[in-house]
Amino acid sequence: MATFTYVAADRLGSTQRGTINAANSHEAAEAIRGKGLVPVNIMAARGEGGGLAVRSRGPAGEAKQGRLAAGGGIAAKDMGIFTSQLGTMLNAGLSITKALDIQCKQLGSKKLRMITDDLKKKVESGLPLSNAMDNYPGVFSTLYSAMVRSGEASGNLGNSLLKMATFLEREAELKRKIKSATSYPIIVISASVAIVIGLFIFVLPQFVGFLTALNVPLPLPTRMTLAMSNYLVHRWYVLLVVVGAIFFGARAWLRTPRGIHWKDTTALKAPIIGPLVLKTSMARFTDTLATLFGAGVPLISCLEMVGGTMGNTVVATTINRVIESIKSGAALSAAMAETQFFTPMVIQMTAVGEESGSLETMLGKVATFYEAEVDSATDSLTSAINPILMIVVGVMIGWVLISLYLPIFTMAGGIS
């Protein structure tokens, strides 16, 4: 065993230094990756033998490598184009290094070009493409690296990349549909709140003198509205502090394990959002599992990676239970049925796929079905939310208008 000193980057791009004992520099790199870090520089400690796994960089180079490894700033569309073009070129007979070299010259994303150039250099030095991609976990997910590794092992890297490109396109489209369904209510509610606050701050104070000059007792709704308007005008900073404290406090709590579990559980049980979340989970689960299993990845490994991509701790915990059942000897469909989470269609189609030896095909069909269901659910969600939003906006605006006109009605009733 030798001692190595290393510089590594976490997923946020910040660098860490330390020492590690390993037989060689490659094992040291694997151990560092096992800690959730990306090796930037590994070298034998003084008095030890061994070569460098990664060439030495100065502080600026370390920070740059860390930022690249952390990902971010690369659009899903660019990743899909990169993957599709790379797979097409490999299927056309080009070598990996030649295909990567061409990508370096034509990619639109500067960051992705820099990463591709580094991948080419690592491949030229003898490192497999999947291992080179492991240095950029924020760019190439575990699922992506597993697809590439499976393609390398089977000799069908081009086809594996094309499958991954199709998966990335479907995943991006699914996210776009969900985002479009949830962004409209947020925009409408935010605009409504801004309008009401504007009325309270800029419009209502202009009516105070007029309403006072009427010399009539102000109704309770009017007094409440004027009190709120006066508070917003003269004590706005108190409200700002309270809202800020609630917002940042809630955000901090929702990042804790208990908060994350509560958020994910609520999302699945919510009256309107819940069915959409469930259908989205079924679509993502079956599509990802079909893609990985079709690429030759072992079933247990497929499920482990699928659980990490679901974005919901409740679903991930359920998939872990499925994995434990399979390790105990149960079939996939039987293990899924035990959880009482997966829909009957997913379970039955999985069972048919297991019996017929066409699990990938059956899962793909289920994924297509649930993607269509997500389309329908997002349309239904928008249709259901529209009237609710109109009612909420109408109540807020109506309250302000009625509060202003009630004193006039009271005075007119007194005159008559």
C-alpha positions in Angstrom: 0.0 0.0 0.0 1.2 3.5 -0.9 0.1 6.9 0.4 -1.2 9.4 -2.1 -2.0 13.1 -1.7 -5.0 14.3 -3.7 -7.0 17.4 -4.7 -10.6 16.7 -5.5 -13.8 18.6 -6.2 -17.3 18.1 -4.8 -20.4 18.5 -6.9 -20.6 22.2 -6.0 -17.1 22.8 -7.5 -15.2 23.5 -4.3 -11.9 21.8 -3.8 -10.7 19.5 -1.0 -7.3 18.1 -0.2 -6.3 15.0 1.7 -4.3 11.8 1.8 -5.4 8.2 1.0 -3.8 4.8 1.1 -4.1 2.6 -2.0 -2.2 0.0 -4.0 -1.8 2.4 -6.9 -3.0 5.7 -8.3 -6.0 4.2 -10.1 -7.3 2.5 -6.9 -6.8 5.8 -5.1 -8.9 7.6 -7.8 -11.7 5.0 -7.3 -11.6 5.4 -3.5 -11.9 9.2 -3.9 -14.9 8.8 -6.2 -16.4 6.5 -3.6 -16.4 9.5 -1.3 -18.6 11.4 -3.7 -15.6 13.5 -4.9 -14.1 14.1 -8.3 -10.3 13.6 -8.4 -8.4 16.6 -9.9 -4.8 15.8 -8.9 -3.4 12.6 -7.4 0.3 12.1 -6.7 2.4 9.8 -4.6 3.5 11.2 -1.2 7.2 12.0 -0.8 9.2 8.9 -0.5 6.5 6.8 -2.2 6.5 5.3 -5.7 3.7 5.4 -8.2 2.5 7.5 -11.0 0.1 10.3 -11.4 -3.5 9.5 -12.2 -4.3 13.1 -13.1 -1.7 15.6 -14.1 -0.9 18.3 -11.6 -2.8 21.6 -11.9 -2.3 24.9 -10.2 -5.0 26.5 -8.0 -6.7 28.1 -11.0 -6.7 24.8 -12.9 -8.1 23.0 -9.8 -11.0 25.5 -9.5 -11.7 25.2 -13.3 -11.7 21.4 -13.2 -14.0 21.5 -10.2 -16.5 23.8 -11.9 -16.5 21.6 -15.0 -17.0 18.5 -12.9 -19.9 20.1 -11.0 -22.0 20.5 -14.2 -24.6 23.2 -14.7 -24.8 25.6 -17.6 -25.3 22.8 -20.2 -28.8 22.7 -21.7 -30.6 19.3 -22.0 -30.9 20.0 -25.7 -27.1 20.3 -26.1 -26.6 17.1 -24.2 -29.1 15.3 -26.4 -27.4 16.6 -29.6 -24.0 15.7 -28.3 -25.1 12.2 -27.4 -27.0 11.6 -30.7 -24.1 12.9 -32.9 -21.5 10.9 -31.0 -23.5 7.7 -31.4 -24.2 8.3 -35.1 -20.5 8.9 -35.8 -19.4 5.8 -33.9 -22.0 3.7 -35.8 -20.6 5.2 -39.1 -17.2 3.6 -38.2 -15.3 6.6 -36.8 -13.0 6.0 -33.8 -14.0 7.4 -30.4 -11.1 9.9 -30.5 -12.0 11.1 -34.0 -15.7 11.4 -33.1 -14.8 13.4 -29.9 -12.4 15.6 -31.9 -15.2 16.5 -34.4 -17.5 17.2 -31.5 -14.9 19.6 -30.0 -15.1 21.7 -33.2 -18.8 21.9 -33.7 -20.5 21.9 -30.3 -22.3 25.2 -29.4 -21.8 25.0 -25.7 -18.3 26.2 -24.7 -18.3 24.3 -21.4 -19.3 21.1 -23.2 -16.5 21.6 -25.8 -14.0 21.9 -23.0 -15.3 18.8 -21.3 -15.3 16.9 -24.7 -11.7 18.0 -25.3 -10.7 16.6 -21.9 -12.5 13.3 -22.6 -10.6 13.0 -25.9 -7.3 13.5 -24.1 -8.2 10.9 -21.5 -9.3 8.4 -24.1 -6.1 8.9 -26.1 -4.1 8.1 -22.9 -5.9 4.7 -22.8 -8.7 5.4 -20.3 -12.2 4.0 -21.3 -14.7 6.7 -22.2 -17.0 5.7 -19.3 -14.2 6.1 -16.8 -13.4 9.5 -18.3 -17.0 10.5 -18.0 -17.0 9.5 -14.3 -14.8 12.6 -13.7 -17.8 14.8 -14.6 -20.7 13.5 -12.5 -22.6 16.8 -12.8 -22.6 16.4 -16.6 -22.8 12.7 -17.2 -25.1 11.0 -14.7 -24.6 7.6 -13.2 -27.2 6.3 -15.6 -25.4 7.9 -18.6 -22.0 6.4 -17.5 -23.7 3.0 -17.0 -25.1 3.1 -20.6 -21.7 3.9 -22.0 -20.0 1.3 -19.9 -22.5 -1.3 -21.1 -22.0 -0.3 -24.7 -18.2 -0.6 -24.3 -18.6 -4.1 -22.8 -20.9 -5.3 -25.6 -19.2 -3.6 -28.5 -22.3 -1.5 -29.3 -21.3 1.8 -27.9 -22.9 3.7 -30.8 -26.3 2.1 -30.3 -26.1 2.6 -26.5 -25.4 6.3 -27.1 -28.3 6.6 -29.5 -30.6 4.9 -27.0 -29.4 7.4 -24.4 -30.0 10.3 -26.7 -33.6 9.1 -27.2 -34.0 8.8 -23.5 -32.7 12.3 -22.8 -35.1 13.7 -25.4 -38.1 12.0 -23.8 -36.9 13.0 -20.3 -36.5 16.6 -21.4 -40.0 16.6 -23.0 -41.5 15.1 -19.8 -39.9 17.8 -17.7 -41.1 20.5 -20.1 -44.7 19.3 -19.9 -44.7 19.3 -16.1 -43.1 22.7 -16.0 -45.7 24.2 -18.3 -48.5 22.7 -16.2 -47.1 24.2 -13.0 -45.7 27.5 -14.2 -49.1 29.0 -15.3 -50.7 28.9 -11.9 -47.6 30.4 -10.3 -47.5 33.3 -12.8 -51.2 34.0 -12.3 -51.1 33.9 -8.5 -47.9 36.0 -8.4 -49.4 38.6 -10.7 -52.7 38.7 -8.7 -50.8 39.2 -5.5 -48.7 42.0 -7.0 -51.9 43.8 -8.3 -53.6 43.6 -4.9 -50.5 44.8 -3.1 -50.3 47.7 -5.6 -54.0 48.6 -4.9 -53.3 48.6 -1.1 -50.2 50.7 -1.4 -50.9 53.2 -4.2 -54.7 53.3 -4.7 -56.4 52.9 -1.3 -54.5 55.7 0.4 -56.0 58.1 -2.1 -59.5 57.2 -0.9 -58.8 57.7 2.8 -59.5 61.4 2.8 -62.6 61.0 0.6 -64.1 58.2 2.8 -63.4 60.2 6.0 -65.1 63.3 4.5 -68.3 61.3 4.1 -69.0 61.5 7.8 -70.6 58.0 7.9 -69.5 55.1 10.0 -67.1 52.9 8.0 -68.3 49.3 7.6 -66.1 46.5 9.1 -64.7 45.4 5.6 -63.7 48.9 4.8 -62.0 49.4 8.2 -60.1 46.1 7.7 -59.0 47.0 4.2 -57.9 50.5 5.2 -56.0 49.1 8.2 -54.2 46.6 6.0 -53.4 49.4 3.5 -52.0 51.6 6.3 -49.9 48.8 7.6 -48.4 48.0 4.2 -47.6 51.7 3.6 -46.0 52.4 7.0 -44.9 49.0 8.2 -43.9 47.3 5.0 -40.5 46.3 6.3 -42.1 44.2 9.1 -44.1 42.2 6.6 -41.0 41.8 4.4 -39.0 40.4 7.4 -41.8 38.0 8.3 -42.3 36.8 4.8 -38.6 36.4 4.3 -38.2 34.5 7.6 -41.0 32.2 6.6 -39.7 31.7 3.1 -36.1 31.0 4.1 -37.1 28.9 7.2 -39.4 26.8 5.1 -36.8 26.3 2.4 -34.2 25.3 5.0 -36.6 22.8 6.6 -37.6 21.3 3.2 -34.0 20.5 2.6 -33.8 18.4 5.8 -34.5 14.6 5.5 -37.8 15.1 7.4 -38.8 18.0 5.2 -37.9 16.2 2.0 -39.9 13.2 3.1 -42.9 15.4 4.0 -42.8 17.2 0.6 -42.5 14.0 -1.4 -45.3 12.3 0.5 -47.6 15.4 0.2 -46.9 15.6 -3.6 -48.1 12.0 -4.0 -51.2 12.4 -1.8 -52.3 15.8 -3.0 -55.8 15.8 -4.6 -55.0 17.3 -7.9 -51.2 17.1 -8.1 -50.9 13.5 -6.7 -52.2 11.6 -9.8 -49.9 13.6 -12.0 -46.9 12.9 -9.8 -47.8 9.2 -9.8 -48.2 9.0 -13.6 -44.9 10.9 -14.0 -43.2 8.4 -11.7 -44.5 5.4 -13.6 -43.5 7.0 -16.9 -40.0 7.8 -15.7 -39.5 4.4 -13.9 -40.5 2.3 -16.9 -38.7 4.4 -19.4 -35.4 4.5 -17.5 -35.6 0.8 -16.6 -36.4 -0.2 -20.2 -33.4 1.9 -21.5 -30.9 0.5 -19.0 -32.1 -3.1 -19.2 -32.2 -3.0 -23.0 -28.5 -1.8 -22.9 -27.5 -5.0 -21.0 -27.2 -3.5 -17.6 -28.0 -6.1 -14.8 -31.5 -5.7 -13.3 -30.3 -4.9 -9.8 -28.0 -2.3 -11.1 -30.8 -0.9 -13.3 -33.1 -0.5 -10.3 -30.4 1.0 -8.1 -29.8 3.7 -10.8 -33.5 4.2 -11.4 -34.1 4.9 -7.7 -31.5 7.6 -7.8 -33.2 9.4 -10.8 -36.8 9.5 -9.6 -36.5 12.7 -7.6 -38.8 11.5 -4.9 -37.6 9.8 -1.7 -40.9 7.9 -1.2 -40.5 6.3 -4.7 -36.8 5.7 -4.2 -37.5 3.9 -0.8 -40.2 1.8 -2.6 -37.7 0.8 -5.3 -35.2 -0.2 -2.6 -37.8 -2.5 -1.1 -38.2 -4.0 -4.6 -34.5 -4.6 -4.8 -34.4 -6.3 -1.5 -37.2 -8.6 -2.5 -35.5 -9.5 -5.8 -32.3 -10.3 -3.9 -34.4 -12.7 -1.8 -35.5 -14.5 -4.9 -38.7 -12.8 -5.9 -39.5 -11.9 -9.5 -39.6 -8.2 -10.4 -43.4 -8.1 -10.9 -44.0 -10.0 -7.6 -41.7 -7.6 -5.8 -43.5 -4.6 -7.3 -46.9 -6.0 -6.3 -45.7 -6.3 -2.7 -45.2 -2.6 -2.4 -48.8 -1.6 -3.3 -47.3 1.5 -5.0 -47.0 0.5 -8.6 -50.2 0.6 -10.7 -51.8 -2.7 -11.8 -50.9 -2.0 -15.5 -47.2 -1.6 -14.7 -47.2 -4.9 -12.6 -49.1 -6.9 -15.2 -47.1 -5.7 -18.2 -43.9 -6.4 -16.3 -45.1 -9.9 -15.5 -45.9 -10.5 -19.3 -42.5 -9.2 -20.2 -40.8 -11.6 -17.7 -42.8 -14.6 -19.0 -42.2 -13.8 -22.7 -38.6 -12.7 -22.3 -39.4 -9.2 -23.7 -39.2 -7.1 -20.6 -37.6 -4.2 -22.4 -40.4 -4.1 -25.0 -43.2 -4.3 -22.4 -41.7 -1.6 -20.2 -41.3 0.6 -23.3 -45.0 0.2 -24.1 -45.9 1.1 -20.6 -43.7 4.2 -20.7 -45.3 5.3 -23.9 -48.8 4.9 -22.4 -47.9 6.8 -19.2 -46.3 9.6 -21.2 -49.6 10.0 -23.0 -51.3 9.9 -19.6 -49.0 12.7 -18.3 -50.1 14.8 -21.4 -53.7 14.2 -20.5 -53.1 14.9 -16.8 -51.3 18.2 -17.4 -54.2 19.3 -19.7 -56.7 18.3 -17.0 -54.7 20.1 -14.3 -54.7 23.3 -16.3 -58.4 23.0 -16.9 -59.1 22.4 -13.2 -56.9 25.2 -12.0 -58.1 27.9 -14.3 -61.6 28.4 -12.7 -60.0 28.1 -9.2 -57.6 30.8 -10.1 -60.3 33.0 -11.5 -62.3 32.6 -8.3 -59.3 33.5 -6.1 -58.4 36.5 -8.2 -62.1 37.6 -8.3 -62.5 37.3 -4.5 -59.3 39.4 -3.9 -60.2 42.2 -6.3 -63.9 42.1 -5.3 -63.0 42.5 -1.6 -61.1 45.7 -2.4 -63.9 47.1 -4.6 -66.7 46.3 -2.2 -64.7 47.8 0.7 -64.4 51.0 -1.2 -68.1 51.2 -2.3 -69.7 50.1 1.0 -69.4 53.6 2.7 -71.0 55.2 -0.4 -73.9 52.7 -0.3 -74.3 53.3 3.4 -74.4 57.1 2.9 -76.9 56.7 0.0 -79.1 54.5 2.2 -79.0 57.2 4.9 -80.1 59.9 2.5 -83.0 57.9 1.2 
